[in-house]
Amino acid sequence: MAESARQALSILRDGSQFQWYVIPLFALVVYVYATEVERRNWNLVFAGLAYWGMDWFNEIWNSLVFHFNGYAPVWGAPARTAYLILIGLNIEITFMFAVAGIAFGKMLPADKHQRVLGVNNRLLFAVVGAAFCVFVEVLLNAVGALTWEYSWWSAGAPWLIFLGGYLHFFLVSFWVHDMEKVRSKIITVGTILGVDVLALVVFGLLGWI
């Protein structure tokens, strides 16, 4: 087992790690969503939830990778945290992803067909957003906050982080954002989150994550 994985396991779901700053972070997430609900801005509300749900999906399969190989997850988060939920997901990260989809959605042009530099703006913003997130991850890895133990998922091979780690977050989030009917948004986001919850329950009971 990699030392980084051993360190993460030592604090996995350890309540003694709790820090009070979690409460204002949670309040901030609630405020962000409450503001958009008050404005009835369902595009952003559901885009944000879709983005968050896609991250949970990634974190679940990352945990399964570690369960089945016993060496290391694709990415780990063994550094100081108020609560490590899954081996690569701490409470600070999940709060960040909960609001990131809304933040990126606010940058989208109103016209989903508008082209920027000859490229559809949704695709361009997804590519730029994913590239930005990869850059941030490289910085976090450099300071030891995120750990990578595989050569194919590293600063030297960032394309898999780009494709498998982030691009689909943006594409799904923007797709949900642009759906014409609120009902369609509810069904799509409900399916994403439902799959996440089912996987957490089943794999959690099996002791795999």
Secondary structure, 3 states (H helix, E strand, C coil): CCHHHHHHHHHECCHHHCCCCHHHHHHHHHHHHHHHHHCCCHHHHHHHHHHHHHHHHHHHHHHHHHHHHCCCCCCECCCCCCCEEECCEEHHHHHHHHHHHHHHHHCCCCCCCCEECCEEHHHHHHHHHHHHHHHHHHHHHHCCCCECCCCCCECCEHHHHHHHHHHHHHHHHHHHHCCCCHHHHHHHHHHHHHHHHHHHHHHHHHCCC
